[in-house]
Amino acid sequence: MSGVVRVGPVTIGSGNFPALIAGVCVIESREHTLKTAEALKTACEAVGFPLIFKASFDKANRSSADAYRGPGLEAGLEILAEVRGQCGLPVLTDIHEPAQAKPAAAVVDALQIPAFLCRQTDLLLAAAQTGKPVNLKKGQFMAPWDMEHAVEKLRRGGSAQILLTERGASFGYNNLVADLRSLSFLRRLGAPVIMDVTHSLQLPGGLGAATGGHREFIFNLARAAMAWGCDGLFIEVHEDPDRALSDGPNSLPLDQLPALLDQLKALYETLASKGAFTDR
């Protein structure tokens, strides 16, 4: 059994209905972020999916120095505070530097450690010391069992609320592979596991100065992860992915989300009724 993590009113792990962490890759504007959050809330409430809204105030690991990074810490956190207050949603955002942990934790419900930074000791300790839940993404270069050491850093820092997220493994140049066995290996570390569907479908650097992706496989991979028995799914959305300022090639078109949630709920309920997830 995985542990239990509470992000605002959302309980993740130990047999609870899987949660959805969803939102935009990067904050594009206040209006766009609030509009997306409201659309996500409406779609999730219609089918009873627990929702945590995700957006980044800064994308520090973009492929190109010329790529859009976001509004920055102060302006970004103001927008995320509005999402939390106006939409009534728990909010998650990622941090890239130890100094960002405390101010971000004052606004959001959970902090996220990007995959590229999953071994950065000072960053992990700073996140843990805030007392907020931490979503730790598995590095593309890491075996799932080697994440034990990163988890231990968080626990030594005082964190008892840890999520582990699978987001694909490097598979040659400009490619990732999603190994669903990782969900089970990560759960053995004593934390709920999340499947990052959209980032697992990236083609890192696949467009030269930008990342490509295969968003046409989002439904397939999401269904597979749900059937495997994940504790939650991570999906980035955009109303017009071809015009998104970051991660468009692997983002789900927003108008497709209701159909996906319907399929995922039906799949989960069917398998749960057959006792498929008794080991969760």
URCORWO-V622752 format. One line per field, one symbol per residue. ss: DSSP state (@ for helix, = for strand, . for the rest). psi: psi as a letter, one per 30 degrees, with the letter a starting at -180 (. if undefined). Layout:
ss->???
psi->???
//
This chain:
ss->....===..===......========...@@@@@@@@@@@@@@@@@@...======................@@@@@@@@@@@@@@@..======...@@@@@@@....====.@@@...@@@@@@@@@...=====......@@@@@@@@@@@@@.....=====..==.....==...@@@@@@@....=====..@@@==........==.@@@@@@@@@@@@@@...=======..@@@....@@@.==@@@@@@@@@@@@@@@@@@@@.......
psi->klakkjjbfkkklhflkklkjlalekkeleeeeeeeeeeeeeeeefghkkkkkkkkfkjfhlekffkkflfleeeeeeeeeeeeeefgkkkklllfkeffeeeeffelfkkkjlefgfgjeeeeeeeeffflkkjjkkkfgkkefffeeeeeeeeffgkgikkkkkglkkiakhllkjjffeeeeeffgglkkkjjeeffglikgfgdglkaliffgeeeeeeeeeeehlflkkkklkfiefgkfkgefgkkkeffeeeeeeeeeeeeeeeefggfgfg.
//
